[in-house]
Amino acid sequence: MPNFPEASEQLVSRKALASRWHCSRETIKRRTREGWLHPVRFNQRLIRYPLSEIIRIEKEALGGAPIFSKLRLSPPAVGFQQFLASQGGSGK
């Protein structure tokens, strides 16, 4: 039986998720096969990922959980100033 999301759940395409995580679509497919991601399958070709799950994974990665190192993905992009601030730089 298909795992349909809640009516208010936002869904993200594989392409958009790969762009968000700076990886290839093949990496997203591989992580799905490995069980790290749980897509919603509407049919054989239409596959989407719940935004709530994506955000949970990102929060775990930013909170120091080892999930991104296990997935071998880059964390989501942040603005340059935010990046510098997180590294202790001033950006000037």
TILUMVEX-736465 format. One line per field, with one value per atom (N, C-alpha, C, O): residue number from 1; residue in three letters; atom name; x, y, z. Coordinates in steps of 0.05 Angstrom, whole numbers, plus 5000, padded with zeros to 4 digits. Layout:
residues N
num: c(NUM  ...)
residu: c(ala  ...)
atome: c(CA  ...)
px: c(X  ...)
py: c(Y  ...)
pz: c(Z  ...)
END
This chain:
residues 92
num: c(1  1  1  1  2  2  2  2  3  3  3  3  4  4  4  4  5  5  5  5  6  6  6  6  7  7  7  7  8  8  8  8  9  9  9  9  10  10  10  10  11  11  11  11  12  12  12  12  13  13  13  13  14  14  14  14  15  15  15  15  16  16  16  16  17  17  17  17  18  18  18  18  19  19  19  19  20  20  20  20  21  21  21  21  22  22  22  22  23  23  23  23  24  24  24  24  25  25  25  25  26  26  26  26  27  27  27  27  28  28  28  28  29  29  29  29  30  30  30  30  31  31  31  31  32  32  32  32  33  33  33  33  34  34  34  34  35  35  35  35  36  36  36  36  37  37  37  37  38  38  38  38  39  39  39  39  40  40  40  40  41  41  41  41  42  42  42  42  43  43  43  43  44  44  44  44  45  45  45  45  46  46  46  46  47  47  47  47  48  48  48  48  49  49  49  49  50  50  50  50  51  51  51  51  52  52  52  52  53  53  53  53  54  54  54  54  55  55  55  55  56  56  56  56  57  57  57  57  58  58  58  58  59  59  59  59  60  60  60  60  61  61  61  61  62  62  62  62  63  63  63  63  64  64  64  64  65  65  65  65  66  66  66  66  67  67  67  67  68  68  68  68  69  69  69  69  70  70  70  70  71  71  71  71  72  72  72  72  73  73  73  73  74  74  74  74  75  75  75  75  76  76  76  76  77  77  77  77  78  78  78  78  79  79  79  79  80  80  80  80  81  81  81  81  82  82  82  82  83  83  83  83  84  84  84  84  85  85  85  85  86  86  86  86  87  87  87  87  88  88  88  88  89  89  89  89  90  90  90  90  91  91  91  91  92  92  92  92)
residu: c(met  met  met  met  pro  pro  pro  pro  asn  asn  asn  asn  phe  phe  phe  phe  pro  pro  pro  pro  glu  glu  glu  glu  ala  ala  ala  ala  ser  ser  ser  ser  glu  glu  glu  glu  gln  gln  gln  gln  leu  leu  leu  leu  val  val  val  val  ser  ser  ser  ser  arg  arg  arg  arg  lys  lys  lys  lys  ala  ala  ala  ala  leu  leu  leu  leu  ala  ala  ala  ala  ser  ser  ser  ser  arg  arg  arg  arg  trp  trp  trp  trp  his  his  his  his  cys  cys  cys  cys  ser  ser  ser  ser  arg  arg  arg  arg  glu  glu  glu  glu  thr  thr  thr  thr  ile  ile  ile  ile  lys  lys  lys  lys  arg  arg  arg  arg  arg  arg  arg  arg  thr  thr  thr  thr  arg  arg  arg  arg  glu  glu  glu  glu  gly  gly  gly  gly  trp  trp  trp  trp  leu  leu  leu  leu  his  his  his  his  pro  pro  pro  pro  val  val  val  val  arg  arg  arg  arg  phe  phe  phe  phe  asn  asn  asn  asn  gln  gln  gln  gln  arg  arg  arg  arg  leu  leu  leu  leu  ile  ile  ile  ile  arg  arg  arg  arg  tyr  tyr  tyr  tyr  pro  pro  pro  pro  leu  leu  leu  leu  ser  ser  ser  ser  glu  glu  glu  glu  ile  ile  ile  ile  ile  ile  ile  ile  arg  arg  arg  arg  ile  ile  ile  ile  glu  glu  glu  glu  lys  lys  lys  lys  glu  glu  glu  glu  ala  ala  ala  ala  leu  leu  leu  leu  gly  gly  gly  gly  gly  gly  gly  gly  ala  ala  ala  ala  pro  pro  pro  pro  ile  ile  ile  ile  phe  phe  phe  phe  ser  ser  ser  ser  lys  lys  lys  lys  leu  leu  leu  leu  arg  arg  arg  arg  leu  leu  leu  leu  ser  ser  ser  ser  pro  pro  pro  pro  pro  pro  pro  pro  ala  ala  ala  ala  val  val  val  val  gly  gly  gly  gly  phe  phe  phe  phe  gln  gln  gln  gln  gln  gln  gln  gln  phe  phe  phe  phe  leu  leu  leu  leu  ala  ala  ala  ala  ser  ser  ser  ser  gln  gln  gln  gln  gly  gly  gly  gly  gly  gly  gly  gly  ser  ser  ser  ser  gly  gly  gly  gly  lys  lys  lys  lys)
atome: c(N  CA  C  O  N  CA  C  O  N  CA  C  O  N  CA  C  O  N  CA  C  O  N  CA  C  O  N  CA  C  O  N  CA  C  O  N  CA  C  O  N  CA  C  O  N  CA  C  O  N  CA  C  O  N  CA  C  O  N  CA  C  O  N  CA  C  O  N  CA  C  O  N  CA  C  O  N  CA  C  O  N  CA  C  O  N  CA  C  O  N  CA  C  O  N  CA  C  O  N  CA  C  O  N  CA  C  O  N  CA  C  O  N  CA  C  O  N  CA  C  O  N  CA  C  O  N  CA  C  O  N  CA  C  O  N  CA  C  O  N  CA  C  O  N  CA  C  O  N  CA  C  O  N  CA  C  O  N  CA  C  O  N  CA  C  O  N  CA  C  O  N  CA  C  O  N  CA  C  O  N  CA  C  O  N  CA  C  O  N  CA  C  O  N  CA  C  O  N  CA  C  O  N  CA  C  O  N  CA  C  O  N  CA  C  O  N  CA  C  O  N  CA  C  O  N  CA  C  O  N  CA  C  O  N  CA  C  O  N  CA  C  O  N  CA  C  O  N  CA  C  O  N  CA  C  O  N  CA  C  O  N  CA  C  O  N  CA  C  O  N  CA  C  O  N  CA  C  O  N  CA  C  O  N  CA  C  O  N  CA  C  O  N  CA  C  O  N  CA  C  O  N  CA  C  O  N  CA  C  O  N  CA  C  O  N  CA  C  O  N  CA  C  O  N  CA  C  O  N  CA  C  O  N  CA  C  O  N  CA  C  O  N  CA  C  O  N  CA  C  O  N  CA  C  O  N  CA  C  O  N  CA  C  O  N  CA  C  O  N  CA  C  O  N  CA  C  O  N  CA  C  O  N  CA  C  O  N  CA  C  O  N  CA  C  O  N  CA  C  O  N  CA  C  O  N  CA  C  O  N  CA  C  O)
px: c(5017  5000  5018  5037  5012  5029  5028  5008  5051  5053  5047  5065  5021  5013  5018  5013  5028  5033  5008  4986  5010  4988  4981  4999  4957  4948  4965  4968  4974  4989  5019  5034  5029  5057  5068  5057  5090  5103  5122  5135  5123  5139  5160  5155  5183  5205  5214  5215  5220  5228  5257  5272  5264  5292  5312  5333  5305  5323  5327  5349  5305  5306  5322  5337  5319  5333  5363  5380  5370  5398  5411  5434  5396  5406  5409  5429  5390  5391  5415  5427  5421  5443  5469  5489  5469  5494  5505  5529  5488  5497  5482  5466  5487  5474  5447  5442  5431  5406  5411  5396  5433  5441  5447  5440  5459  5464  5438  5436  5419  5392  5380  5368  5382  5371  5385  5372  5411  5427  5419  5415  5416  5408  5380  5374  5363  5336  5338  5325  5353  5357  5368  5361  5386  5399  5381  5387  5358  5338  5341  5327  5359  5362  5340  5333  5328  5306  5282  5285  5258  5233  5215  5200  5216  5200  5171  5163  5155  5127  5126  5134  5116  5115  5086  5068  5081  5054  5050  5028  5072  5073  5102  5119  5108  5136  5155  5179  5146  5163  5160  5179  5137  5132  5139  5123  5162  5172  5179  5192  5169  5175  5183  5178  5198  5208  5195  5193  5185  5172  5192  5214  5185  5202  5208  5230  5189  5193  5216  5232  5218  5240  5267  5287  5267  5291  5301  5325  5283  5290  5300  5320  5288  5297  5326  5342  5332  5359  5379  5401  5371  5389  5394  5416  5373  5376  5395  5411  5392  5410  5438  5457  5442  5469  5481  5504  5465  5474  5478  5493  5463  5465  5488  5491  5504  5526  5521  5539  5496  5491  5507  5511  5515  5533  5519  5532  5494  5480  5492  5493  5501  5512  5538  5544  5555  5579  5573  5587  5552  5545  5534  5539  5519  5507  5528  5524  5550  5570  5558  5563  5543  5531  5541  5550  5540  5546  5521  5499  5525  5501  5489  5502  5464  5451  5468  5481  5466  5481  5472  5448  5491  5484  5496  5514  5486  5496  5526  5535  5540  5569  5575  5593  5559  5564  5558  5573  5538  5532  5555  5562  5565  5587  5611  5623  5618  5641  5637  5656  5613  5607  5610  5620  5602  5604  5633  5639  5650  5678  5695  5719  5681  5695  5707  5722  5702  5712  5693  5670  5703  5687  5676  5656  5688  5678  5687  5678  5706  5716  5745  5756)
py: c(4976  5000  5025  5026  5045  5069  5084  5084  5097  5114  5143  5159  5150  5177  5196  5190  5221  5240  5254  5251  5268  5285  5305  5312  5315  5333  5359  5371  5367  5393  5389  5409  5365  5359  5370  5364  5385  5394  5372  5358  5368  5347  5359  5380  5347  5357  5335  5312  5344  5325  5316  5329  5294  5284  5305  5309  5317  5338  5361  5370  5370  5393  5385  5401  5360  5351  5349  5357  5339  5337  5365  5369  5384  5412  5423  5437  5418  5429  5418  5432  5392  5379  5379  5368  5391  5393  5366  5360  5348  5321  5314  5329  5290  5282  5268  5260  5266  5251  5222  5208  5211  5184  5179  5158  5199  5197  5196  5180  5212  5211  5183  5172  5172  5145  5125  5107  5127  5108  5110  5089  5134  5138  5127  5118  5129  5118  5087  5075  5075  5046  5037  5015  5053  5046  5050  5042  5063  5067  5093  5097  5111  5136  5155  5172  5153  5170  5153  5131  5164  5149  5165  5182  5160  5176  5168  5147  5186  5181  5174  5191  5151  5142  5144  5129  5161  5164  5144  5133  5138  5117  5111  5120  5096  5087  5111  5109  5132  5155  5179  5195  5182  5206  5200  5187  5210  5204  5231  5248  5234  5259  5252  5230  5271  5267  5287  5311  5278  5297  5317  5310  5343  5364  5361  5368  5351  5348  5328  5333  5307  5288  5301  5296  5316  5330  5349  5349  5364  5383  5369  5378  5347  5331  5321  5323  5311  5302  5325  5322  5348  5371  5381  5388  5381  5389  5370  5378  5344  5325  5330  5328  5337  5342  5367  5367  5387  5412  5410  5425  5391  5387  5368  5361  5360  5343  5313  5297  5306  5277  5268  5283  5243  5234  5227  5215  5234  5225  5236  5221  5261  5271  5258  5253  5251  5237  5209  5199  5197  5170  5172  5155  5193  5197  5207  5205  5219  5231  5253  5255  5271  5293  5319  5319  5340  5366  5376  5371  5391  5403  5423  5432  5431  5451  5477  5485  5490  5515  5536  5538  5552  5576  5600  5598  5623  5648  5651  5641  5665  5669  5682  5673  5702  5716  5697  5697  5680  5661  5641  5633  5632  5613  5626  5613  5650  5663  5666  5662  5674  5677  5651  5650  5629  5603  5594  5577  5605  5598  5617  5614  5637  5657  5680  5696  5682  5704  5727  5725  5750  5774  5780  5794  5769  5774  5800  5808  5814  5839  5837  5857)
pz: c(5000  5000  5000  5015  4983  4982  5008  5022  5013  5038  5030  5025  5030  5023  5046  5069  5040  5061  5070  5058  5093  5102  5081  5064  5080  5060  5060  5039  5083  5084  5081  5080  5078  5075  5048  5027  5049  5025  5015  5032  4989  4978  4959  4947  4957  4942  4921  4928  4897  4877  4882  4897  4869  4872  4862  4874  4840  4828  4847  4851  4859  4878  4903  4914  4913  4936  4930  4946  4907  4899  4897  4905  4887  4885  4913  4919  4930  4958  4973  4988  4969  4983  4968  4977  4944  4928  4922  4926  4912  4904  4879  4869  4869  4844  4851  4873  4830  4834  4839  4853  4828  4833  4863  4874  4875  4904  4920  4939  4912  4925  4921  4940  4897  4892  4909  4921  4911  4927  4957  4970  4967  4995  5000  5022  4980  4982  4984  5001  4967  4967  4994  5004  5005  5031  5055  5077  5050  5071  5087  5107  5079  5092  5086  5102  5062  5053  5048  5038  5053  5049  5031  5040  5005  4986  4986  4996  4975  4969  4940  4923  4933  4905  4895  4905  4876  4865  4842  4838  4828  4808  4803  4818  4782  4778  4773  4781  4762  4755  4773  4776  4786  4802  4831  4845  4840  4867  4880  4868  4904  4919  4948  4958  4960  4987  5006  4999  5029  5048  5058  5067  5057  5066  5096  5105  5111  5140  5145  5164  5129  5132  5125  5138  5103  5094  5116  5122  5127  5148  5173  5186  5180  5203  5199  5217  5175  5169  5171  5181  5160  5161  5189  5196  5206  5234  5248  5264  5243  5256  5247  5264  5222  5212  5225  5233  5228  5240  5270  5282  5282  5311  5319  5342  5299  5305  5303  5307  5295  5291  5267  5248  5266  5245  5218  5201  5215  5191  5165  5146  5164  5139  5133  5109  5152  5146  5137  5119  5147  5138  5109  5093  5104  5077  5057  5033  5068  5051  5034  5010  5047  5033  5046  5069  5031  5042  5056  5047  5079  5091  5073  5054  5077  5060  5059  5078  5036  5032  5051  5057  5061  5077  5063  5047  5070  5059  5066  5087  5050  5054  5081  5095  5088  5114  5137  5157  5135  5156  5158  5180  5135  5135  5149  5167  5142  5155  5185  5201  5193  5221  5236  5258  5223  5236  5239  5256  5221  5222  5239  5241  5250  5267  5251  5262  5225  5208  5208  5214  5200  5199  5171  5169  5150  5124  5112  5091  5125  5115  5107  5098)
END
